[in-house]
Amino acid sequence: MPPSWRVHVSDMKTARSQSLVDQKRSFAVAQRKEGKGTKIVKPIRKVMLAAIVTCLGAISVPAQASDLLFSQLFDGQSVFGPSDVWTPSNVDREVSDDFDVVGSIDRVVAEGSASSFLTFRGVYVRFYEYLPDGTPGLVPQKEYFFTTGYDAGTVDVTLSPAFAATGKHFLSVQPVIDGWYWWSANTNAPHGTNFYYRDNANGDGVWRHDNTVFYPNSDVAFALYGTVGGAGNITALSATTLERSGYLEITGTNFGSDGTVLVDGVSAPVADWQSTKIVAYVPESTRLATVPVQMVNASGIASNTLSLTVTARQAAGRVNWRFRQNGPYSLVRPAIGPDGTIYSVDGASARSPAALLPTGVSGPPSVVPSS
């Protein structure tokens, strides 16, 4: 497969039915295009648009009490630890991993595994200082203990009071059970530093990387929820030069789970928003110049800026312009309206633009034109 998949829009004025759909990676829904009373000429186009509406209506996003601040998704490659404490067996082992958040953390979810016949007696959740050498502190900054919040290996607890994160810290989750293993994340490409381990029962009070396991250069899977309390920090853009409607990945820290991307002060269509990466598109109204890129989080706090040079979209023969979708497939076959608009439901994100006009990306769309 080619490394990047794209939607090729072929001379939409004279060959609207000639669009080719190739894509990249995913799992959610797209939204709908804003417009009124546009009628689709061919019956098959009506079917396609009806399928888009069906997909959108069938999927709902559960409400969260607080925002997702940071996450490392379970990747199924390995398990690390164990991270557990069990006095009858003289067990006291601990795994920790780093994160970078400025805000108030009120919920922790950790993905792990343990045998179903084992007895759960509680769980310790600890936050450690991030020392100058990149290791966890020896003594917790904050420790919580819960007697509930465990289900089939997953720890899901609400913190009271919330933990006030000031940037880089380490998280430790240690169930009171004899044999809980933490699932891997970001295998061979850890965010920050790879996980640490220590065996307190054996007098191993110093944190170390565990090189005895498969894929030691990895993270562990967890998510932190709460309220962003500081500015996001943009560390890199995926490109230094892009055409209007170009695909832009923004990486950094403390993005939270929602907000606005500004390119030259213009709000950009956003396809995906994660705590450390945002996928957006260069707005068509952006000046053809070197302009600032910035994100504003859900708390209204603006990040630093990085520069991007914006150029005009270039036609190539019958191809007016190229659009890179964020996912490897579309949930339905793209439909083309009589005005040249292509409706493509990217499977990668509920925020993903689904409407491609002859003049560029339109999004995030909210209403599919009526048939």
N, C-alpha and C positions, 0 to 999 in steps of 0.2 A: 504493500500500500504506500502511496506517496505520503510524506510527512505532514502535509497540510492539505485539507480538502476544501473545495470552494464551490460556490454557486456561480456559474458563468451565465451572465445575462446577455443574450445574443440579439442585437439590433431590435430592441423591443417595439419599435414603431412598425416594422415590416415582418418580423419573424418572432412574434411573442411566444409561440408554442415551442420554440427551439431552445428553451432554457435547459441546461444540464445541471444536475444536482449531484455534487460530491460533498462530503463533509469530514468532521474530525472527532469529537468525544462527548459523553453526556449522561444525563438522567433526570429530566423534569418536564416542564412544559414551556411553551411560549405564550405570548399574549396576543391581543388582537389589534388590527389596524383601525385607526379612527377615520370615519368617513360617513357619507350619507347617500343612500339610495342608489349606489352603483349597481348595475345589473350585469351579471355574467352572461356572455353570449352563448357559450356552448353548454349543454347539459352536464358534460363531464366536469366542467369547471364548477358548476353548482354542487355536484357531489363532493368534490375536493374541499370546497369551502365549508360544506355541511360537516364533513369529517373533522375539519379544524375546530369548528364550534363544539362538536361532540367531545373531542379530546380535552379542550379547555374546560368544559363544564364538568367533566367526570373527575377531575383532579382537584383536590383542595389541599391547602397547606395548613397544618395544625397551628393554632395560636401558641405563642411562647409568652411566659410571664416576664421574661427578660430577653435581651438581645444576645445573640451568639457573638462572643468576643474573640474566641480563638478556638481552632480545632485542628486535630491531626487524625485523619480518617484511617480506620482499620484497613489494612491492605492484604490480610490473609497469608502473609509470607512466613511468619514465625510467631513465637511467644517468648517472653522474657521474664526472668525471675527465678523462682517464685518471689512474690512480694506479699508477705504474710506474717502474722504473729500467732503462735499457738503454744501456750505455756506447757501443757502436758507433754509435748514432744520437744521442748526446749528450742522452739523455732522463733526466730526474729530476723526476718530478711526483708530488705526494702529496695525498691526501684524508684528512681526519680528522673524527671525530664524537664527541660527548660521551656519557657514561653516568654513572650514579650507583650505585655498589656499595660496600659495606663487606664485604670478605671476601677469600678467596684464589682467584685466577683461574688455572685450570690448562689451559683449552682455549678457543680462539678459532675461530669459524666465520664466514667472510665470504662473502656471495653476490655474485658478479660475472660478467663476461662478457669473453671474448677470442676472437679468431679461432682456429680449430682448427689452422691451419698454423703458428702462432707457437710458438717454442721456450721452454719454461719452464726457468729456471736457478736458481730459488730464490725465497724470499719473506721480506721484512722485516716484522716485527710490532713496533710501537712503542707505548708508552704515554707520554702527555704530561701535564704538570701543567695543571689547570684554573685559569687566572689570574683575579684579581679582576674583570677586565673581561669575563669570559666567553669568552676566546680561548685557544687552546692555547699552551703554552710553546714556545719556539723550539728547545730541546734536549730530547731524550727523557729521561724518568725511567728507562725501561728499554727496551732493544732486544733483539730475538731475531732469529735468522736460521735458516731451514730450507731444505734442499734437496729436501724432499718435502712432501706435504700439499696438493697441487693436483690438481684433477680437473674438467675441463670448465668452468673459470671459478670453481669454488668452492674457497676456501682453508679447510682444516680442519687445525689444528695443535695439538699438546699442548705446553704451556709447562713447561720445567724449568730453573730452579726456577719455581714459581708466582709470579705477580705479586700483591703485597699491595696491594689497593685500599683506599683510606681514605675514599672518598666520590666526588666528582666528578673525572673524568679524561677525557682524550681518547684514542681509539684510532686508529691509522693502520695500514693494511695496504698494502704496496707490493711486488707481485711483480716479480721480475727477468724482465721480458718486455716487448716493445714494443707496448703497447696493451691494458691491462687496465682495464675500466670497472666501477665499483661500482654495483650495483643500488640503486634508490631504496626508501625506506620512509617511512611516515607523511607522505605527500605533502600539502603545505599545512597540516599539523598536526604539526610536529616535536616530539619529546620533548626538552625542554631547548632548546638552540640548534640551528639548522640546520647542515649540514655546512660544513667549511672546506676550502680548496684553496690550494696554493702550487706554484710552478714553480721548483724549486731550481736547475735548469740555467741559467735565465735571470736568476739573481740575485734572484729574488723570494722572499726569505727570510721575509717577513711573511705570516702566514695571513690569508686574506680569504674572505668569502662569494663564491661564483661566481654572479653574476647574469646570466651570458651563456647559461645553460642553461635548458631547460624545467623549470618547477617548482623554482626555486632554494630555496624555503622548505620544505625537506624534509630527511629523514635518509637515511642509507645503511643497508643491511641487514646485520646481524651478530648473533651470539649469543655470550654469554660463559658459561662453565661453571666450577664450582668449589665452594667451601664458603662459606656465609654466615658472616660473622664479627662482625656487629653487628646492632643492632635495626632492624627496618623502621620507616619513617616514614609514617604516614597523614596525607595532606594534605587529603583531602576525602571526603565521603560523597555519594552520589547523591541523598539525601533527608534532611531533618531530622526528618520524621515518617513512620512507616510502620506498617501493620497487622501483626499477627502473620502469619508466613509471607510477608511482603512481600519483594520483590526489591530487593537492596541491592548497589550497586557501591561498592567501596572502592578509592580511588586513592592512590598514593604512590610510595615508592621502597624498594628493598632488601627486597622481599617474598620473594625466592628463588622456588622452584618448588613448595613444599609447606609445610604447617603447619596451624594451627588458627585459626579466627575465633571470638572470644568476644563475645557480645552479652549484657550484664549478667552476665558470668561463665559463660554457658551456651554450649556448643559449638554452632555454627551449621552447618546443611547448606551445603556449598560446591559450586557448579556449575562454576566455572572459577577457576584460579589462575595468574596471570602475574606477572612480576617487578614490574610497576607497577600491576596492577589485579586485584582479586579480586571474583568475583560470589558472593554468599551469600544466604541467606534467614533472616529473623528467626525464631528458635525459638519454638514455641508456648508454651513454659514461661517465656518472658521476662515480667518484671513489666510491668504497664501503668503506665509511668512514663517519665521521662527517664533513660536508662541509658547506660553507657559501651560503646563498640565498640572492640575491640582485636584485633590479630593476633599470633600467636606463631609464629615461623618454625621451620624444621626443626631448627635448632640449639637450640631451646628458649628463645630470647631474645624477650621481649615488647616490643611497640611502644608508642608513645604511645597515648592514647585520644581519641576524639571522641564527642560526645554525640548520641544518637538518642532521639526520643520515640516510644514504642511504644503503639499503640492496639489495641483489639479489632477483629477482622474483622467487617465489616458485611454482612448479607444484603440483597439487593435483589430483592424478589419471589421468583421461583423459583430465583434464583441465590444459593447459599449463600455462595460466596466466589470470588475470581478469583486465578488463578495465572499469573504471567508466566514463561514458559520462556526460557532463554537463547539458543535457536536459532530459525531461521526455519521449521523443519519438524521433524517427528518421524520417526524412522527406520522406524517401523511405525505402523499405526493404533492409537490408544489402546484398551486393553481395560479392562473394568470388572468387578471381582469382586463377589460377592454381599454383601460387607460394605460396598460403596460405594467401595472403593479403586480409583482409576484408575491404570493403568500406562501411562506415556508416556515413550518413549525419546527424550530430547532429543539432537539431533545435535551440540550445541555442545561437549560435554565429557564425558570418561570419568567425571568426578566428578559429573555432573549428576543430581539426584534424579529418579527415575522413578516414585515412588509418591506419589499424592495421596490422603490419607485425608479423610473427611468433616470431621475436626477439624484439618486442616492438612497441611503438607508433612512427609513422612517420608523421611529420607535421611541420608547416601547409602545407598540400599537395597543389599542384598547377595544376597538370595535371592528368586527369584520363587516364589510359592505353587504347590504341586503341583496338577496337574489331577485 
